[in-house]
Amino acid sequence: MIYDLIASHGDVEDAIFFAVLIQDYERVISHHIQHENYRSALEALSKQYSRELFYKFSPILMQNVPEETVDAWIRQKDQLDPKRLIPALVQCNHKKFAVQTNEALRYLEFCTQKLGVRDEAIHNYLLCLYAKFKPDQLIPYLRLQGQEQSQVCYDLKYALRLCSECNHQEACVHIYATMGLYEEAVDLALKIDINLAKQNADKPDEDEELRKKLWLKIARHVVENDKNVKRVTEFLHECPLLKIEDILPFFPDFVTIDHFKDAICTSLQQYNEHIEQLKEEMDEATENAKEIRSEIKRLRNKFSSVQNNDKCSSCGYPLMIRAFYLFPCSHKFHTDCLMAEVVPQLAADLAERVSELKRKLEKKEKKENTAQNLLSSIAIGVLSVVESDQKIKEQLDDIIASECIYCGEIMISCVDKPFVKEAELKSVVESWC
């Protein structure tokens, strides 16, 4: 109503003044744009805090006052969403808008380099502008993004299609390598520069077979196109994976051996060195085998003696009263004492396995203690029963008696464990009070 009243008197200045007073900046900006007073419109836009007005009026301001508009965006820093400004930026994608294009590039570079924006749409458009209007900035941008496929901010397939359309072959090579398509990268690089092809051939450093294949592509290209024998033989020094026999099939039959004399001599020398190395390894292996055989023979004859007054290292009771284990370190344990020490230190699955084997042995012992089962076992063959028991005991020995509890890895792993268990701590402290 008030606007209509002021307008009915034709007092435009007071209407604008009133709009500023009530902070109706949208009406003020629209008025200045209608009268093509774009700088005043931008000034009014910069004074207010509504980001939506920036997104609404930026397209027309970017067309008419691009430098001032981008300055206003940059002053807002991270208060604006660059994606919402893309409609204002895409109007610059034409050669006749050179000033607008340069300003769009300036803002996109500010977003990516200063604000650290990683949005794919922003980077794709920046890449598009570089490819079409500033190709000299394209390769530096791609190198800055790196070649870790998961870390680049632009869409690789879009970038490849764009660079192919604009005939930026070196950029295509870089993108192929980033995508892990090293064969395509080398094939294209061979059309540009042999050194670029060599750089890309060395990139799959974890796949020697692929590296060799790529270097062979380069060697074939040099033979078929440059007819330069000396240059191909130099590849043998640049890539240790290549041998003279790998590149010989690429040459025509009329090439004399003089061209390869040095390379062949070097290759033969390397083979001789490799043969000598293999001989040394065989001799060393033979000596090791002899030492192992003599050690086995010595261990077969090794024995330890037990005295009738020896005691269990765990419980302190006489050793001879029940079954026991004797270790090379001279520690001696009753079977049940050793099991009680070892089982709490084992993993859950191994502890369960020990309990299972122990139950099997106890069950068999009960059966064999009855006279009836004893007679039946004789009838079917005592040997098979003994062998079965022996296998169970061997499995049990492998778990609980593979090493001495006091001298092996179990003792080392217990170094950082407390002497008193957490569950028993309270009762122990009370007993000390």
C-alpha positions in Angstrom: 0.0 0.0 0.0 2.7 2.4 1.0 4.7 1.7 -2.2 1.6 2.2 -4.3 0.9 5.5 -2.6 4.4 6.8 -3.1 4.5 5.5 -6.7 1.2 7.2 -7.5 2.9 10.5 -6.9 5.8 9.5 -9.1 8.3 9.9 -6.3 10.8 7.1 -7.2 13.6 8.4 -5.0 11.5 8.3 -1.9 10.2 4.9 -2.8 13.8 3.5 -3.0 14.7 5.4 0.2 11.8 3.8 2.0 12.7 0.4 0.7 16.2 0.8 2.1 14.8 1.9 5.4 12.7 -1.2 5.8 15.5 -3.3 4.3 13.5 -4.4 1.2 16.8 -4.9 -0.7 15.2 -7.1 -3.3 13.0 -4.2 -4.6 16.0 -1.9 -4.5 18.2 -4.2 -6.5 15.4 -4.9 -9.0 14.9 -1.2 -9.5 18.6 -0.6 -10.2 18.8 -3.5 -12.6 15.7 -2.3 -14.5 17.4 1.0 -15.0 20.7 -0.8 -16.0 22.4 0.7 -13.0 24.3 -2.5 -12.3 27.0 -1.2 -10.0 24.4 0.4 -7.7 22.5 -2.9 -7.7 25.7 -4.7 -6.8 26.4 -2.2 -4.0 22.9 -2.7 -2.6 23.4 -6.5 -2.9 26.7 -6.4 -1.0 25.1 -4.4 1.9 22.5 -7.0 2.7 22.9 -10.5 4.3 20.5 -12.7 2.3 22.4 -15.3 0.4 19.3 -16.1 -1.7 19.5 -12.6 -3.2 23.0 -13.3 -4.3 21.9 -16.5 -6.1 18.9 -14.7 -7.7 20.7 -11.6 -9.1 24.2 -12.9 -9.8 23.5 -14.2 -13.3 22.6 -10.8 -14.7 25.3 -9.0 -12.7 27.9 -11.4 -13.9 27.0 -10.6 -17.5 27.3 -6.8 -17.0 29.8 -6.2 -14.2 31.8 -9.5 -14.0 34.9 -8.2 -12.2 32.9 -6.4 -9.4 30.5 -9.3 -9.1 33.3 -11.8 -8.5 35.0 -9.4 -6.0 31.7 -9.3 -4.1 31.5 -13.2 -4.1 35.1 -13.4 -2.9 34.4 -11.0 0.0 31.7 -13.3 1.1 34.3 -16.1 1.4 32.6 -19.4 2.5 29.2 -17.8 3.1 28.1 -18.6 -0.4 27.6 -22.0 -1.9 29.6 -22.1 -5.2 27.2 -24.7 -6.6 24.3 -22.3 -6.4 26.4 -19.8 -8.4 27.0 -22.2 -11.3 24.0 -20.7 -13.3 25.8 -17.3 -13.2 29.1 -19.0 -14.2 27.9 -21.1 -17.1 26.8 -18.1 -19.1 30.5 -17.3 -19.5 31.2 -20.5 -21.4 31.7 -18.8 -24.8 34.6 -17.1 -26.6 32.7 -13.7 -26.9 32.5 -13.5 -23.1 36.3 -13.4 -22.6 36.2 -11.0 -19.6 33.4 -13.0 -17.9 35.3 -16.3 -18.5 38.5 -14.9 -16.9 36.4 -13.8 -13.9 34.7 -17.1 -13.6 38.1 -18.8 -13.6 39.3 -16.4 -10.9 36.3 -17.3 -8.7 36.6 -21.1 -9.3 40.3 -21.0 -8.6 39.6 -19.1 -5.4 37.1 -21.8 -4.4 39.4 -24.7 -5.1 42.7 -23.2 -3.9 41.7 -20.9 -1.0 38.4 -22.4 0.3 39.4 -26.0 -0.4 36.1 -26.8 -2.2 36.2 -30.4 -3.4 32.7 -30.5 -5.0 32.8 -32.5 -8.3 30.6 -30.0 -10.2 32.9 -27.1 -9.4 36.0 -29.0 -10.4 34.4 -30.3 -13.6 33.4 -26.8 -14.7 36.9 -25.4 -13.8 38.4 -28.3 -15.9 36.0 -27.4 -18.7 37.1 -23.8 -18.8 40.7 -24.7 -18.7 40.3 -27.2 -21.6 38.4 -24.6 -23.8 40.0 -21.3 -22.9 43.3 -21.8 -21.0 44.8 -25.1 -22.1 48.2 -24.1 -20.7 46.7 -24.4 -17.2 45.1 -27.8 -17.8 48.2 -30.0 -17.2 49.3 -28.1 -14.0 45.7 -28.5 -12.7 45.7 -32.2 -13.4 49.1 -32.7 -11.8 48.0 -30.7 -8.7 45.1 -33.1 -8.3 47.5 -36.1 -8.3 46.9 -39.5 -9.7 45.3 -41.3 -6.8 41.9 -42.2 -8.4 40.0 -41.9 -5.1 41.4 -38.5 -4.3 40.8 -36.5 -7.5 37.9 -34.1 -7.3 36.8 -34.1 -10.9 34.9 -36.9 -12.8 37.5 -38.9 -14.7 35.3 -40.1 -17.5 33.9 -36.6 -18.1 37.4 -35.2 -18.1 38.6 -37.8 -20.5 35.8 -37.2 -22.9 36.3 -33.4 -22.7 40.0 -33.5 -23.3 39.5 -35.9 -26.2 37.0 -33.5 -27.8 39.4 -30.6 -27.4 42.4 -32.7 -28.6 44.4 -32.3 -25.5 46.3 -35.6 -25.9 48.8 -35.1 -23.0 46.0 -34.5 -20.6 44.3 -37.7 -21.9 47.5 -39.6 -21.2 47.5 -38.2 -17.6 43.8 -39.2 -17.1 44.3 -42.7 -18.6 47.2 -43.2 -16.1 45.0 -41.9 -13.2 42.3 -44.4 -14.2 44.9 -47.2 -14.1 44.6 -47.7 -17.9 48.4 -47.8 -18.5 48.4 -49.5 -21.8 46.1 -46.9 -23.3 48.2 -44.2 -21.7 51.4 -45.5 -23.3 49.7 -46.1 -26.7 48.6 -42.5 -26.8 51.9 -41.1 -25.3 53.8 -42.8 -28.2 52.0 -40.4 -30.6 53.2 -37.4 -28.6 56.6 -38.0 -27.0 58.7 -41.1 -26.4 59.8 -39.8 -23.0 56.2 -39.3 -21.9 55.6 -42.9 -22.8 58.6 -44.0 -20.7 57.3 -42.1 -17.7 53.9 -43.8 -17.9 55.5 -47.3 -18.5 57.2 -47.0 -15.1 54.0 -46.1 -13.2 52.7 -49.6 -12.4 55.7 -50.3 -10.2 53.9 -53.1 -8.3 53.2 -55.1 -11.5 56.4 -56.1 -13.2 54.7 -58.1 -15.9 52.7 -55.1 -17.0 55.7 -52.8 -16.8 57.6 -55.2 -19.1 54.7 -55.3 -21.5 54.6 -51.5 -21.7 58.3 -51.2 -22.3 58.1 -53.8 -25.1 55.4 -51.6 -26.7 57.8 -48.7 -26.7 60.6 -50.8 -28.1 58.4 -52.1 -30.9 57.3 -48.5 -31.7 60.9 -47.3 -31.9 61.9 -50.3 -34.1 59.0 -50.0 -36.5 58.9 -46.2 -36.8 62.4 -44.9 -36.1 64.5 -47.9 -37.3 67.0 -46.9 -34.6 68.8 -50.0 -33.4 71.0 -48.2 -30.9 68.1 -46.4 -29.3 66.3 -49.6 -28.7 69.3 -51.3 -27.1 69.5 -48.3 -24.7 66.2 -49.5 -23.3 68.0 -52.4 -21.8 69.7 -50.0 -19.4 66.6 -47.9 -18.7 64.4 -50.9 -17.9 66.1 -53.8 -16.1 63.1 -56.0 -16.9 64.0 -56.1 -20.6 66.5 -58.6 -22.0 68.1 -58.7 -25.4 66.1 -61.8 -26.3 62.8 -59.8 -25.6 63.5 -57.2 -28.3 65.3 -59.2 -30.9 62.1 -60.5 -32.5 61.1 -56.9 -33.3 64.1 -56.4 -35.7 64.1 -57.5 -39.4 66.1 -60.5 -40.5 68.7 -58.4 -42.3 70.0 -56.6 -39.2 73.6 -57.7 -38.5 74.7 -59.0 -35.1 77.2 -56.1 -34.9 74.5 -53.8 -33.7 73.8 -56.1 -30.8 77.3 -57.3 -29.9 77.6 -55.4 -26.7 74.1 -56.1 -25.6 74.5 -59.8 -26.3 77.8 -60.0 -24.5 76.3 -58.2 -21.5 73.3 -60.5 -21.5 75.5 -63.6 -21.6 77.6 -62.2 -18.7 74.5 -61.7 -16.7 73.4 -65.2 -17.3 76.8 -66.5 -16.2 76.6 -64.5 -13.1 73.1 -65.8 -12.4 74.3 -69.4 -12.9 77.1 -68.9 -10.5 74.8 -67.4 -8.0 72.5 -70.4 -8.3 75.5 -72.8 -7.8 76.4 -71.0 -4.6 72.8 -71.2 -3.4 72.8 -75.0 -4.2 76.0 -75.5 -2.3 74.7 -73.5 0.6 71.5 -75.5 0.6 73.5 -78.8 0.5 75.6 -77.7 3.5 72.4 -76.7 5.4 70.9 -80.1 4.7 74.0 -81.9 6.0 73.9 -79.8 9.2 70.2 -80.5 9.7 70.8 -84.3 9.2 73.6 -84.3 11.7 71.5 -82.2 14.2 68.6 -84.7 13.9 71.1 -87.6 14.5 72.4 -85.8 17.5 69.0 -85.1 18.9 68.0 -88.8 18.6 70.8 -89.7 20.9 70.1 -86.9 23.4 68.8 -87.9 26.8 68.2 -86.5 30.2 68.2 -88.2 33.6 65.6 -87.9 36.3 66.5 -88.5 40.0 64.1 -90.1 42.4 64.0 -87.0 44.6 63.2 -84.6 41.7 60.2 -82.4 42.2 57.6 -80.8 39.9 58.6 -77.2 39.0 55.0 -76.1 39.5 53.5 -77.8 42.6 56.8 -78.9 44.3 55.6 -82.5 45.0 57.8 -85.5 44.0 57.9 -85.9 40.3 57.7 -89.7 40.2 54.2 -90.0 41.7 52.4 -89.5 38.4 52.9 -88.8 34.7 55.3 -85.9 33.9 57.0 -83.9 31.2 60.8 -83.2 31.1 62.0 -80.3 28.9 65.5 -79.7 27.5 65.9 -76.7 29.9 65.6 -79.2 32.8 62.2 -77.9 34.0 59.9 -80.8 35.0 56.2 -80.7 35.4 53.4 -83.2 36.2 51.1 -83.5 33.3 48.1 -82.1 35.1 50.2 -79.2 36.6 51.6 -78.3 33.1 48.1 -78.3 31.7 46.8 -76.1 34.5 49.6 -73.6 33.8 49.3 -73.6 30.0 45.5 -73.7 29.3 44.7 -70.3 30.8 47.3 -68.7 28.5 45.9 -70.3 25.3 43.4 -68.9 22.9 39.8 -70.0 23.4 39.7 -72.4 20.5 43.0 -74.2 21.6 41.8 -74.3 25.2 38.5 -76.0 24.0 40.6 -78.4 21.9 42.7 -79.4 24.9 39.5 -80.1 26.9 38.2 -82.2 24.1 41.3 -84.3 23.8 41.5 -84.7 27.6 37.9 -86.0 27.6 38.7 -88.5 24.9 41.7 -89.9 26.8 39.7 -90.2 30.0 36.9 -92.0 28.2 39.3 -94.5 26.6 41.0 -95.1 29.9 37.7 -95.9 31.6 36.8 -98.4 28.8 40.2 -100.1 29.0 39.9 -100.5 32.8 37.0 -102.9 32.5 37.8 -106.5 31.9 35.1 -107.0 29.3 36.3 -104.1 27.2 39.9 -105.4 27.6 38.9 -108.8 26.2 37.0 -107.3 23.3 39.9 -105.0 22.5 42.2 -108.0 22.4 39.8 -109.7 20.0 39.7 -106.8 17.5 43.3 -105.9 17.9 45.1 -104.1 20.7 47.5 -102.4 18.3 44.8 -100.2 16.7 43.6 -99.0 20.2 47.1 -98.1 21.2 47.8 -96.3 18.0 44.6 -94.3 18.4 45.5 -93.3 22.0 49.0 -92.4 20.8 47.6 -90.0 18.2 45.5 -88.2 20.8 48.5 -87.9 23.1 50.6 -86.5 20.3 48.0 -83.9 19.5 47.8 -83.0 23.2 51.6 -82.8 23.5 51.8 -80.4 20.5 49.5 -78.0 22.2 50.6 -78.0 25.9 54.2 -79.3 25.7 55.5 -77.6 22.6 57.7 -75.4 24.8 58.6 -75.0 28.5 56.0 -72.7 30.3 58.9 -70.9 32.1 61.3 -70.6 29.2 59.2 -70.1 26.1 57.0 -67.4 24.5 54.2 -67.9 27.0 56.4 -66.5 29.8 57.4 -63.5 27.6 53.8 -62.7 26.8 53.0 -62.7 30.5 55.5 -59.9 31.3 52.9 -57.2 31.1 50.2 -59.1 33.0 49.6 -58.3 36.7 50.5 -60.8 39.4 47.0 -60.6 40.9 44.0 -61.0 38.7 41.5 -58.2 38.7 38.7 -60.4 40.0 40.9 -61.5 43.0 42.3 -58.0 43.7 39.7 -56.9 46.2 40.0 -60.1 48.3 43.8 -59.9 48.2 43.8 -56.3 49.4 41.4 -57.1 52.2 43.7 -60.0 53.3 46.6 -57.5 53.6 44.7 -55.1 55.8 
